[in-house]
Structures are given as C-alpha cells and as structure tokens.
C-alpha cells in the first residue's frame, strides 16, 4: 500500500514476529501504523465463553488497525500473527505527519479502508446467501487472491480450522464440515492430511 521507502523516510522500523504472537490486544491504545512486509495477520476477539471470532485476515502489503489509530480509540480486537511475519511499524505521530504532507497517501488509505468495507459487504452477502458452498468458496477465493496473492489450482493451503471458517462467514461448524466434503467430492478443493487446498 504505502511504499516502504516513504515509510522509512518518516521513521518506520521493521518488526519481526513469530506465529501466534500478539501485535496488539483488544483494549490497547493505538501507537503505530502497521503494514505487512511478509506473512499474515488475523484480527480476532473472544466471547465470554472463550470462543474465537475472526474479524479479518490481512496479508502481504496490507495494513491493519488504522480506524482506531485515526480516531484515537482503543482496539476493538486483537491482532495475532498467523505465521512468522515481518511488519513495518510507523509511530502514530509520524504517521500523521506523513498523511498531512502526502495527500496521495491519504487517498491510498481511504481506498484501502473502502476495500475492507467492500469485503465486509461481500461477506455479509455470503452470510445471507442460501448456499454454504458459495459462502465458503467466496472466502477461500478472497484469501487466496487478495490476502495471500497466490495463483494456480490447489496451490493455496488454508491455515484455518473448520470452526474458524464457520466463524468468518456465519455458518455452523457442522455445515462447514459437510460442505467441505461435498466440495472435495466435486473436485473444487482438495483435502490433504485434513488441510484444505484451493
């Protein structure tokens, strides 16, 4: 999204994190702008029963956590590395210096936020869809093409559990399990050692 060179000009540093490590937690105050150099991040929260709800997944060159940063509000979710990752981290005050001086960056951020709203609308449509197959394939397509930017048939290994897929698209886990089996029988996906490949 924002060029690494420009972020570096404004004082950004690279942060290396391990799979499962938290970048921030729900309720924390935003102190940095984050952009992914390598890896993938999920934003989630847990309900009172300890069930996980994934709000979004972000991959290469994507940023995350800007709405609370811009509005000076606490984070509404956790950000956790889905795999070993490298993040570009720019302090909040320098982020605001940059967007005041670089109007094109502000436009890019607006486009990125608009894309996320569009994705939320697509997921909402999936949730209201009568077809679990459509909902699951729509999610897999988005993750493969937009988050991980992978091409080719059966080249994307889905690192989500059936429960996480269900949480993302508003289905029961039993429905996801049944639908995944049907998609495998149709040859739309492959399952190798319980992992989905799309």
N, C-alpha and C positions, 0 to 999 in steps of 0.2 A: 504494500500500500504506500507508505511513505518511504522514500529512498533511505537506505542505510547511511549513505554519505551525509544527507541532510540531518538525520537524527544524530549522527556522530558530531556534526558541526555544533549542535546545540547541547552536547554533553552526555549523550546516551552511552550506556555501557552494555556489555553482553553478559547475561546471567545464564549459567548452566545449571539445569535442574534434572533430577532423576525421576523416573517413572514413579507415580504415586505421591510425589512431593507437592505440597501446597504452595501456591504463589501468593494467594491471599485467602482469607476466610470470611465467611458471611459476618457482617457487622464491622469489619475493619474499615478504617478511613482510607480512601484512595490517596496514594502518594506518588504514583508513577503512571505513565503511559506505557503499555506493553504491546509489543509486536513480535510475532513468532518468526524466528530465523530458521529454526529446524524443529521438527517434532509436532506435537498436537496437545491441545489443552481442552479439558471439559469444564464447564461451569455447572455446579450442582448444588443442591441443598438436601437436607434430610428432614423428614417429618418427625412428629413426636414418637412414632413407633420405630424410628431408625431406618425407614425406607428411603432409598435414594431417588431423587427426581433430577434428571439431567435437563438443564435449560438450554444448553448449546454446546457444540463442539467446534473448535477452531483449529485450522491447520496453517501450513506454510504461507508466510507473508500476511496473515490475518492479524488484526488487532482484537483486543478484548478488554472489557471493563471500562470503556470510555464514558457511558452515560453517568455513572456515579462520579467519575473523575470530573467531568464537565460541570455537573450540577452540585458538586461538593456534598454528596450523600454517601452513607455507608453502603458497602457492597451488599446486594441482596442475595448473593450466592458465593460459594467457594470457587476458586479456580485451582484445578489439580492437573498435573502432567499425566497424559495418557501413555506417554512413552518418554524416554530420555529426550530432553529438548534444550534448545538454546533460545533465549528471549532477549530482545532488545528492550532496554528499560531506560526511560527518559523521565527525570524528575518533573513533578507536576508544574512547578513554576517555570521551568524551561520549556515544557510543552506549551504553556500559554504564551510565552514569549514567541515561540515558533509560529503558532497559529495566528497571532496578531501580525507578525511580519510576513507570513507566507499565505496569502489568501487562497492560492491553489491547493494548499494542504487542507485548509478548512473545507473546501469543496470536496476533496477526496474523502475526508472524514464523513461528511454528510452523505456521500454516495455509499460508503461502507455501512453506515447506520441504516440507510434506506434498503440496502440489500438484505440486511438482517430482518428488517420489518417484513420485507417481501418473503423471505424464508419462513418467518413465523406464520404468514398468511398461507403459504403452501402447506405447512404442517397442519395448520388449522383445517384446511380443506381436506387433508388426508384423514384427520380425526373424524370429520363429518362424512367422509366417504363411506359408501356401503361395502367397499371391498378392502379387506385386510391386505390382500395381495398388492393392490395399488399403493396403499399406505407404506408397506414395508419396502417395496421396490423404489418408491419415491425417496424414502430416507436413504437407502443404500446408494442410489444414484447421486443424491446430493453429497453424501460423504465422500464417495469415490471421486466425483468430478470437481466439486467445489472446495472441499476441505483438504483432501489428500492429493488431488490433481493427478490421478492415476489413469492410464489408458489401457485398453486391451480387455479381452474377455477373461473372466475369472482370475484377474490379477490383484484384486483388492481383497485382502484378508480383513474381515470385520472383527475388530477387537472389542466388541460389545457383547454382553451376555444377552440371552433372550429376554430377561427381565428389563435390562436397560433399553433394549429396543422397544419393548412394550411401554415403558415409561415415557420415552421420547415421542411416541405417536398416539398415546392414549388408548392402547389396547390391553386386554388381559394377557398375561404371560402364556396361558393355555392356548389362546388364539394365535399368538406368535409362533409357538412351537408347532401347532397343527399346520399353519400357513407355510412356514419354512419347509416342512416336509413336503407339502404339495408343490412348492416352487422347485424343490430339488427333483421331484419326480417329473416335472415338466422340463427340466434341464435349464431353467432360468438362473439357478445358482448351483454351486457345488458345496458339499459339506465334507471336510477332511478333518478327522480327529475332533469332531464336534464344532469345528470352526467354519463359519460361512465364508465362502469366496464368491465374489460378484464381479 
